[in-house]
Amino acid sequence: MSTSPLRDALLASLASLPASRVFHLHSLLSVSRRQNDLFPHAQHHPKTHVQDILILLSEQPTAPPSSTDAHTGADAQAPRVLVCAIEAQLYSIPSTASAILYISKVDSTGQCIYPSPLPTLLRAFLGFYAAPATRPARTLWIHLFARAQGQYLFPNSAEHPGKHPLSDVKLCRWWKTIISEVARQHGRPGAVKLFYLLPGYSSLEASRLLSEPLPVQSSNASPSKSHHQHNHQWLYTHPYSQHDLSSPFGSICDGPPNIAELIPSFPDDPKTRFMAELVADLSYPSRPPERTPSPPASPTRKRQRTNETTPEDSPASTPKPLSQSQSRSKPASLAQPSGRPPSSSASSTSPSRPKRRKSTTPHLSLSADEFWERMAFRQECAQGALTGFFTAVFSDTYSSSPAYHRAAVSESAVGFPPQIGEIWLPVHARIVASLLNLDFSNEERAKRATAVLEEAIRGLLCSNTVDGGEVSSITAPNGDGSGDGAVDGDGLGGTNDLSPTSSGASRTTALASPRVKYAFDRGVFETHIYGSIRVDNPPLPPRGSAAAPQPKVNVLQAKKKKRPVVPAPAAGMV
């Protein structure tokens, strides 16, 4: 049976970690869906598909062979505890053969065995999408916004004494190191470009803060000067004024550049909020003047009803024109004069398929350089803590990834076809909401929260035994919004729409039904979503422990000149 490449790559990267423990991984990928929020203020929206990604890693201590699990080797009595998580979004733009990987949140609980598996897991995650063999498109953009906080995905985890959140400077330095290692491993010289900006700081100040050599400040630096073998040089600038980089948006309209077609918008990102404010200021430049209230008009007298036999030339028989609200509320046959059939345009227009209209968003003539200069004065970037924007661009003339070929040939309105192991978006959203409602303030609560979340994931994605096999199916709506079962207004459905179907016949035919977004048994669950690996390596000394004894160093001291000893006079001598 085939397995998930992402799940296998993440598990393989954890095999070299020190100490003896068992890792349990959940790789949750949603079904790709159509979305126009990547460039919401552009005049034209390119066809974009987005996929939500959530990686959960829990840890379990090992035990002697007498009390271990035969399959994983973990202690059967020891509970698991979540140690780190990654939340990201993957945007695919088939028209430009580009993909954008946005790292939304990365967090840890601080309750793992030293050392933490988070850096290794994150390098493997970024390397999977940056490697040419598994790259989702010809050009991959990796975006992230670094802002130091006590917790991101695990509520109340900052209260745990074992968690040591990085400061603002150390966090930006940590992210820069992670991306540099990924670029050094999976990028060829000339095919990788790295950009970073610290709003409010010059290039010299940023290089000193992050303990890096002076970066190349010129935006048009040649690749031979910017890259030295596999040590890729960082450019202290934004990637939106580079002449040798094509925008993921595609061809830009004639005229001055529009930053709405250059800078993508991501959820919970300061660039997105700043762009929305700029558009709002252009749409409503000033407050409209207050109108003086006019005196109330006298009520109009109702027209007396006339007989239907009144001659047509009589003034009373002339129909009174309906008001705009009345003409909208009445059918087309009643809104037309008597004896005239309704117009063909009103009857042919279908309300389920609205007409595509051109965006009325005003043109943002602000340059990209000025946009980033103003970002330094935003409250999120000027409140005293250091923040950083990091962008890595991996480009290649050809990619052998199957996901790239799937993105290149998919031009249908429905989107990418669902793959094995991809879950329906409401299920993915419910899992994320459940994670954000748990408590990780101490070890006992973290273990209980881990058990609750993993049981909920297995209950949503893996069904009970039916006819001797594990079969699960969740029916998703069609492209027009219809589907089997009632769906609540919030889109998450009721209590039965996320549970396995009731009849055995519908369970067995779920895989063949095109209306089902995913349907898999326990075997698919354990080969594409869940996985575990046992690690037996020599442990490292814990942090804060006494250092190894250093060799004794003899400090040379200046020798003092000895004074000659004067013999004492003998007794009886004068």
Protein Blocks (a to p, Z undefined) as FASTA:
>chain_A
ZZdfklmmmmmmmmmpgcjdddddddddddddddfklmmmbmbdcddddddddddddddd
dddfklccfklopafkbccddfbdcdddddddfknopacdddfbdcdehlaccddfklmm
mmmmmmmmmpmklgcbfbdcddddddddfbfklghklmpmkbccddfklmmmmmmmmmmm
mmmmmpcehiaccddddehiafklmmmmnopacddfbfkbcfklmpghjlccdddddfkl
cfkbccfkbpadedjddfklmmccdehifklmmmmmmmmmmmmmbacddddddddddddd
ddddddfklcfkbmklpccdddfklmmmpcfklmpcehiacdfklmmpcfklccddddfb
dcdfbdfklmmmmmmmpmklmnopacdddddddddfbdcbfklmmmmmmccfnbpcddeh
iacfklmmmmmmmmmmccckbmklmmmmmmmmmmmmmmmmoccdeehiacdddddddfko
paedjddfkonopaklmpccfblklmmmmmmpmkbmbdcdfklmmmmmgccddddddddd
dehiacdddddddddddddddddddddddehiZZ
